[in-house]
């Protein structure tokens, strides 16, 4: 029956593709493209289900599956058509061959040899960010639906999307490196971690900060994709936080308390860096192109704390959704306490990519502090097929030595979180009302040519003006230059030299972290 269905499906696709490209009934008709995409996704799903049933049948005959056996999505057997690989023409876009004027000065400046030595950023050059790239326009998605359908009809379940060129109109107007910076939009909660009076309090504070970071980092519920960073691309910013706004005592909680939400701070208060303000500095760099790996680092030198992380983003096609696995880990160092907290990141999913795309997080993540013996286990729940809540998250903080749960958390990562402590007290955090501290960035004219905002300026400006073809051409120019330089390095045997991060084992570490410049203290608790 499966073979018969596959034969019919192949015949259907062949008949559709044999239709003329224009006319009353064409091969690019939206309904036919929908039929082509959904029939292929259905057959792939049925094949995977059939494979699982065969495994189950075999296990019943042999007794049971051996321990450790996993059932995974099958990799595609048919290679992706060449015209969907990076750098090749996409047959579905209109007038993409038209040249778009790019300033000659910019071409020369950005394609020339770059100094790969670390640059010291002067914080006085940074000003409060005024950029507001809202991502709530769904018009382009509806207008370009046939483009999405045509792309989907070429993809296979489980296919790695790293080398697939996705349509420009689904891009959000910022780089992935800047998205990582936006996860730091609550610097008061970040700095407050080290103010915890006990190891238990500090672990709970870290979990609170971790769970509140994703809401602002996502920039809304619409599933748009940040720019894939170019190798060597960097992003710098900082935040200034008045010391009076940072919690200095044990997290207060009660069964009736909702967390206090501070009003936005005045520009005068934030513009004065000095003894009354903490400064959190951030730097990110794209350290590898294949695989795509980003490194980012943030520090508050006044509080002797920093976080270093590296992330490899792996995208896969899952039928009517796209899954992104964040491979890597981060380490938060609290030098005042001699503690290190190792943490991982959840997977992200773009759902309903044919209608109104939306984002959800999924998977289990962990936080561990080897010195204190405290750990946290957090689960981001994906919505079940029937019923269930969206964006649900649960977790618990445990003292491993005594096997005692000291805090439980539940709620939604983009709405309200409820923390319940071992003494029975409860605290609620409403993320929609939590004050966001604007980052500080240098004006474009003071940025390096490979800093994210300056590098992607033409693409961002075109997207803001809804000039999709121009944005596509500017994006292609950047990517083609990256490929040309990569071919040149391969031919000459020249290794890529990173600017701010150094490879250590399987990870990447900032070249001048606080733990190398400030000795860790060993407090007695």
C-alpha positions in Angstrom: 0.0 0.0 0.0 2.9 2.4 0.8 4.6 1.6 -2.5 1.3 2.2 -4.4 0.7 5.5 -2.6 4.3 6.6 -3.3 3.8 5.8 -7.0 0.6 7.9 -7.1 2.3 10.8 -5.4 5.3 10.8 -7.8 2.8 10.7 -10.7 0.9 13.6 -9.2 4.1 15.7 -8.9 5.3 14.8 -12.4 1.9 15.9 -13.8 2.0 19.2 -12.0 5.6 20.0 -13.1 4.7 19.2 -16.7 2.1 22.0 -16.7 3.1 25.2 -18.5 4.6 28.0 -16.3 1.7 30.4 -17.2 -1.8 30.2 -18.4 -5.2 29.2 -17.0 -3.7 26.2 -15.1 0.0 26.6 -14.5 2.6 24.6 -12.5 2.9 27.6 -10.2 -0.8 27.7 -9.3 -1.1 28.3 -5.5 -3.5 25.4 -5.0 -1.4 23.0 -6.9 1.7 24.1 -5.1 -0.1 23.6 -1.8 -1.2 20.1 -2.9 2.4 19.3 -4.0 3.9 20.5 -0.7 1.3 18.9 1.6 1.3 15.6 -0.3 5.0 15.3 -0.1 5.0 16.2 3.7 2.3 13.6 4.2 4.1 10.8 2.4 7.3 11.6 4.4 5.3 11.5 7.7 3.7 8.2 6.7 7.1 6.7 5.7 8.5 7.6 9.1 5.5 6.2 10.9 5.8 3.0 8.9 9.5 2.8 9.8 8.6 3.2 13.5 5.9 0.5 13.2 8.5 -1.9 11.7 10.9 -1.2 14.6 8.1 -1.9 17.1 7.1 -5.1 15.2 10.7 -6.3 15.3 11.0 -5.5 19.0 7.9 -7.6 19.7 9.4 -10.5 17.9 12.8 -10.2 19.6 11.5 -9.2 23.0 12.2 -5.5 23.3 14.4 -2.7 22.0 17.8 -2.6 23.7 18.4 0.2 26.2 19.6 3.4 24.7 17.8 2.8 21.3 16.4 6.0 19.9 14.1 6.6 17.0 14.9 9.7 15.0 13.7 11.4 11.8 15.1 9.8 8.7 17.5 11.9 6.7 16.4 12.8 3.2 17.4 10.4 0.4 17.0 12.9 -2.4 19.5 15.8 -2.6 18.2 19.3 -2.6 18.0 20.8 -6.1 21.1 22.9 -6.9 19.2 26.1 -7.4 18.2 26.2 -3.7 21.8 26.1 -2.4 23.5 29.2 -1.2 24.6 31.6 -3.9 22.5 30.2 -6.7 19.6 31.9 -8.4 16.1 31.3 -7.0 13.7 30.6 -9.9 10.7 31.9 -8.1 11.8 35.5 -7.4 11.0 38.3 -9.9 13.5 40.7 -11.3 16.2 39.5 -9.0 18.8 39.9 -11.7 18.4 43.6 -11.7 21.5 45.3 -10.3 21.0 47.4 -7.2 23.2 50.4 -6.7 25.6 49.8 -3.8 27.8 52.8 -2.8 31.2 52.3 -4.4 32.9 53.5 -1.2 31.1 50.8 0.8 32.1 48.1 -1.6 35.8 49.0 -1.4 35.7 49.6 2.3 33.9 46.4 3.2 35.7 44.0 0.8 39.2 45.1 1.6 41.4 43.4 4.1 40.3 43.9 7.7 42.4 44.2 10.8 41.6 41.2 12.9 43.1 42.6 16.1 40.7 43.1 19.0 39.3 46.6 19.2 38.8 48.4 22.5 35.3 50.0 22.4 35.0 53.4 24.1 31.8 53.3 26.2 31.6 57.1 25.9 30.9 56.7 22.1 27.8 54.6 22.8 24.4 56.2 23.0 21.0 54.9 24.0 19.5 52.9 21.2 16.7 54.6 19.3 16.2 51.8 16.7 12.7 50.3 16.8 12.3 47.6 14.3 8.8 46.3 14.9 8.1 42.9 13.4 4.3 42.8 13.2 3.8 43.2 9.4 2.3 40.0 8.0 1.5 41.5 4.6 4.6 40.3 2.9 4.0 36.8 4.1 0.6 36.7 2.5 1.7 38.3 -0.7 4.6 35.8 -1.1 2.7 32.7 -0.1 3.3 31.0 -3.5 7.1 31.5 -3.0 6.9 29.7 0.4 4.8 26.9 -1.2 7.3 26.4 -4.1 10.2 26.3 -1.6 8.4 23.8 0.7 7.6 21.5 -2.2 11.4 21.1 -2.7 12.3 20.3 0.9 12.4 16.9 2.7 11.6 16.1 6.3 14.7 16.3 8.5 16.6 18.3 5.9 19.4 20.5 7.2 18.5 24.1 6.2 22.0 25.5 6.8 22.7 25.8 3.1 19.2 26.6 2.0 18.5 30.2 0.9 15.2 31.3 2.5 13.1 34.1 1.1 14.2 37.6 2.2 10.8 38.8 3.2 10.7 36.4 6.2 13.7 38.1 7.8 13.5 40.3 10.8 15.5 43.5 10.8 18.5 42.5 13.0 21.3 40.0 13.0 21.4 36.9 15.1 24.3 38.5 17.1 22.0 41.4 18.1 19.3 38.9 19.1 21.7 37.4 21.6 22.3 40.9 23.0 18.6 41.4 23.4 18.5 38.4 25.7 20.4 40.7 28.2 17.6 43.4 28.3 17.1 42.9 32.0 20.6 43.8 33.3 19.2 44.5 36.8 18.3 40.9 37.2 21.6 39.8 35.7 23.6 41.9 38.2 21.4 40.9 41.1 22.5 37.2 40.8 25.8 37.9 42.5 24.1 39.8 45.3 22.4 36.7 46.5 23.3 36.0 50.2 23.6 32.2 49.8 24.4 29.7 47.1 20.8 28.7 47.0 19.6 32.3 46.5 22.1 32.9 43.7 21.0 29.8 41.8 17.4 30.8 42.1 18.2 34.3 41.0 20.1 32.9 38.0 17.0 30.8 37.0 14.8 33.8 37.3 17.1 35.9 35.1 17.4 33.0 32.6 13.6 32.5 32.2 12.9 36.2 31.8 15.5 36.7 29.0 13.6 34.9 26.2 10.6 37.2 26.0 12.5 40.3 25.0 15.0 38.4 22.9 12.2 37.1 20.6 10.8 40.6 19.8 7.2 39.5 19.6 5.3 36.3 18.7 5.7 36.4 14.9 8.2 33.9 13.6 10.7 35.9 11.6 14.3 34.9 11.1 17.3 37.1 12.1 20.1 37.6 9.5 22.6 34.7 9.4 25.8 36.5 10.6 28.7 36.7 8.2 31.9 35.1 9.4 33.9 37.8 11.2 30.8 39.9 11.9 30.7 41.5 15.4 28.2 43.3 17.6 29.0 45.5 20.5 26.7 47.2 23.0 26.3 48.0 26.7 23.7 48.8 29.4 23.9 51.2 32.3 22.0 50.4 35.4 21.7 52.6 38.5 22.8 50.7 41.5 19.6 51.7 43.3 17.6 49.6 40.8 19.5 46.3 41.5 18.2 44.0 44.2 20.9 43.7 46.9 19.2 41.4 49.4 17.6 38.0 49.3 14.8 37.7 46.8 11.7 38.7 48.7 8.6 36.6 48.2 5.1 36.1 49.6 2.1 34.1 48.7 0.3 37.2 47.5 3.2 39.2 45.9 3.5 40.1 42.3 7.0 41.2 41.3 7.5 44.9 41.4 7.9 46.3 37.9 10.1 49.4 37.7 9.1 52.3 35.5 11.5 53.0 32.7 14.5 55.0 33.9 15.1 58.6 32.7 17.6 59.3 30.0 19.5 61.6 32.5 19.9 58.7 35.0 21.2 56.3 32.4 23.5 58.7 30.5 25.6 59.4 33.6 28.0 56.5 33.9 29.9 56.8 37.2 29.9 55.5 40.8 26.1 55.4 40.9 25.8 53.1 37.8 26.8 49.6 36.9 27.9 49.0 33.3 27.3 45.7 31.5 29.3 45.3 28.4 28.5 42.8 25.5 30.4 41.6 22.5 29.4 38.9 20.0 31.3 37.5 17.0 30.5 35.0 14.3 33.5 32.7 14.7 32.6 30.0 12.1 30.5 29.8 8.9 30.4 26.0 8.4 29.1 25.1 10.9 27.5 28.4 11.8 28.9 29.2 15.3 28.5 32.4 17.3 30.4 33.4 20.4 29.1 36.0 22.9 30.4 37.5 26.1 29.0 39.9 28.7 30.5 41.3 31.9 29.9 43.6 34.7 33.4 44.4 35.9 32.2 46.3 39.0 30.5 43.2 40.3 33.2 40.8 39.1 30.8 38.7 37.0 30.7 37.6 33.4 29.0 35.1 31.0 30.7 33.4 28.1 28.8 31.3 25.5 29.1 29.7 22.1 26.1 28.6 20.0 25.8 26.5 16.9 22.4 27.0 15.3 21.2 23.8 13.5 18.0 24.3 11.5 15.8 21.4 10.2 12.7 21.2 8.1 9.9 19.4 10.0 7.0 19.5 7.5 4.8 22.6 8.3 7.3 23.9 10.8 11.1 24.6 11.1 13.1 23.5 14.1 16.3 25.2 15.4 18.6 23.4 17.8 20.9 25.6 19.8 24.0 23.4 20.3 26.5 24.7 22.8 26.7 26.0 26.3 27.3 29.1 28.4 29.2 29.6 31.6 28.3 32.4 34.1 31.2 33.2 36.4 30.6 34.9 39.8 34.2 35.8 40.7 33.2 37.3 44.1 32.0 33.8 45.1 34.3 31.6 43.0 31.3 30.0 41.4 30.6 28.9 37.8 27.1 28.1 36.4 27.0 26.0 33.3 23.8 26.2 31.2 22.3 25.1 27.9 19.7 26.7 25.6 16.3 25.4 24.4 15.3 24.6 20.9 13.1 27.0 18.9 10.3 26.2 16.5 8.7 28.3 13.8 5.1 26.9 13.5 2.4 27.4 10.9 4.8 28.6 8.3 2.1 28.7 5.6 -0.3 30.9 7.5 0.6 33.1 10.4 4.0 31.9 11.6 4.6 31.9 15.3 7.5 30.8 17.6 7.6 28.4 20.5 10.5 27.0 22.6 10.9 23.4 23.5 13.2 20.9 25.1 14.9 20.4 28.5 17.8 22.6 29.6 19.9 22.4 32.7 21.9 24.7 35.0 24.7 23.4 37.2 27.1 24.8 39.7 29.7 22.1 40.6 31.1 24.1 43.6 27.8 24.5 45.5 26.1 21.4 44.4 23.0 23.3 43.2 21.4 22.6 39.9 18.2 23.5 38.0 16.2 21.4 35.5 13.9 23.4 33.2 11.5 22.1 30.6 10.0 24.2 27.8 6.8 22.4 26.7 5.7 22.4 23.1 2.0 22.6 22.6 0.3 19.1 22.2 -1.5 18.4 18.9 -4.8 18.6 20.8 -5.5 21.0 23.7 -2.8 22.2 26.0 -1.3 25.7 26.7 1.1 27.6 24.6 4.6 28.6 25.8 4.4 26.6 29.0 7.6 26.1 31.1 8.2 24.2 34.3 11.3 23.7 36.4 12.9 23.0 39.7 16.0 24.0 41.6 17.6 21.2 43.6 20.4 20.8 46.1 22.0 17.7 44.8 23.9 16.7 47.9 20.7 16.5 50.0 18.4 15.8 47.0 16.2 18.6 48.2 14.0 20.7 45.9 14.3 24.3 47.1 12.2 26.1 44.4 9.7 25.1 41.7 8.7 27.3 38.8 5.8 27.1 36.3 4.0 29.4 33.9 4.6 30.8 30.4 8.1 32.1 29.3 6.4 35.1 27.5 3.8 35.9 30.1 3.6 35.2 33.9 6.0 33.0 35.9 5.3 31.6 39.3 8.1 30.7 41.7 7.2 28.6 44.7 9.9 28.2 47.4 10.6 25.4 49.9 9.0 27.5 52.8 5.7 27.6 50.9 6.0 31.2 49.8 5.2 32.2 46.2 6.4 35.0 43.9 4.9 36.0 40.5 6.9 37.6 37.7 4.8 39.3 34.9 7.2 39.5 32.0 4.8 41.7 30.0 5.3 44.5 32.6 8.9 44.0 33.4 10.9 47.1 32.6 13.3 46.7 29.6 16.6 48.6 29.7 17.6 49.9 26.3 21.0 48.9 25.1 23.6 51.5 24.2 25.3 51.3 20.8 27.8 53.4 18.8 26.4 55.4 15.9 26.8 53.7 12.5 29.6 56.2 11.4 31.7 55.1 14.4 31.2 51.3 13.9 33.6 48.9 12.2 32.5 47.9 8.6 31.9 44.4 9.9 29.7 45.4 12.9 26.2 44.0 12.5 24.2 47.2 12.0 26.6 48.8 9.6 27.2 45.5 7.7 23.4 44.9 7.2 22.4 48.5 6.9 21.3 48.3 3.2 19.3 45.1 3.9 17.6 46.6 6.9 16.8 49.9 5.2 15.3 48.0 2.2 13.2 45.8 4.5 12.0 48.9 6.4 10.8 50.4 3.2 9.3 47.0 2.1 11.6 46.9 -0.9 12.1 43.1 -0.9 14.0 42.9 -4.2 16.6 45.4 -3.1 16.9 43.7 0.3 17.5 40.4 -1.5 20.2 41.8 -3.8 22.0 43.5 -0.9 21.9 40.3 1.1 23.1 38.3 -1.9 26.1 40.7 -2.3 27.2 40.1 1.3 26.8 36.4 1.1 28.6 36.1 -2.3 31.5 38.1 -0.9 31.7 35.7 2.0 31.8 32.7 -0.3 34.4 34.3 -2.5 36.7 35.0 0.5 36.1 31.5 1.8 37.2 30.0 -1.5 40.3 32.2 -1.6 41.2 31.0 1.9 40.7 27.4 0.9 42.8 27.8 -2.2 45.7 29.5 -0.4 45.5 27.4 2.7 44.9 30.5 4.9 43.1 29.7 8.2 40.4 32.2 9.4 41.6 34.4 12.3 38.9 35.4 14.8 39.0 38.8 16.4 37.6 38.4 20.0 37.2 34.7 20.6 39.7 31.9 21.0 38.9 28.2 20.3 39.4 26.1 23.4 38.4 22.4 23.0 35.0 22.2 21.5 34.1 25.7 22.6 35.0 29.4 22.0 36.2 31.7 24.8 36.5 35.5 24.9 40.1 36.6 24.6 40.1 38.8 27.7 37.5 37.4 30.2 37.3 38.8 33.7 38.5 35.6 35.2 41.9 36.2 33.6 42.2 39.8 34.7 40.5 39.7 38.1 41.4 36.9 40.6 38.4 35.0 42.0 37.8 35.3 45.7 36.9 32.5 48.0 34.3 33.8 50.4 33.4 31.9 53.6 29.7 31.3 53.8 
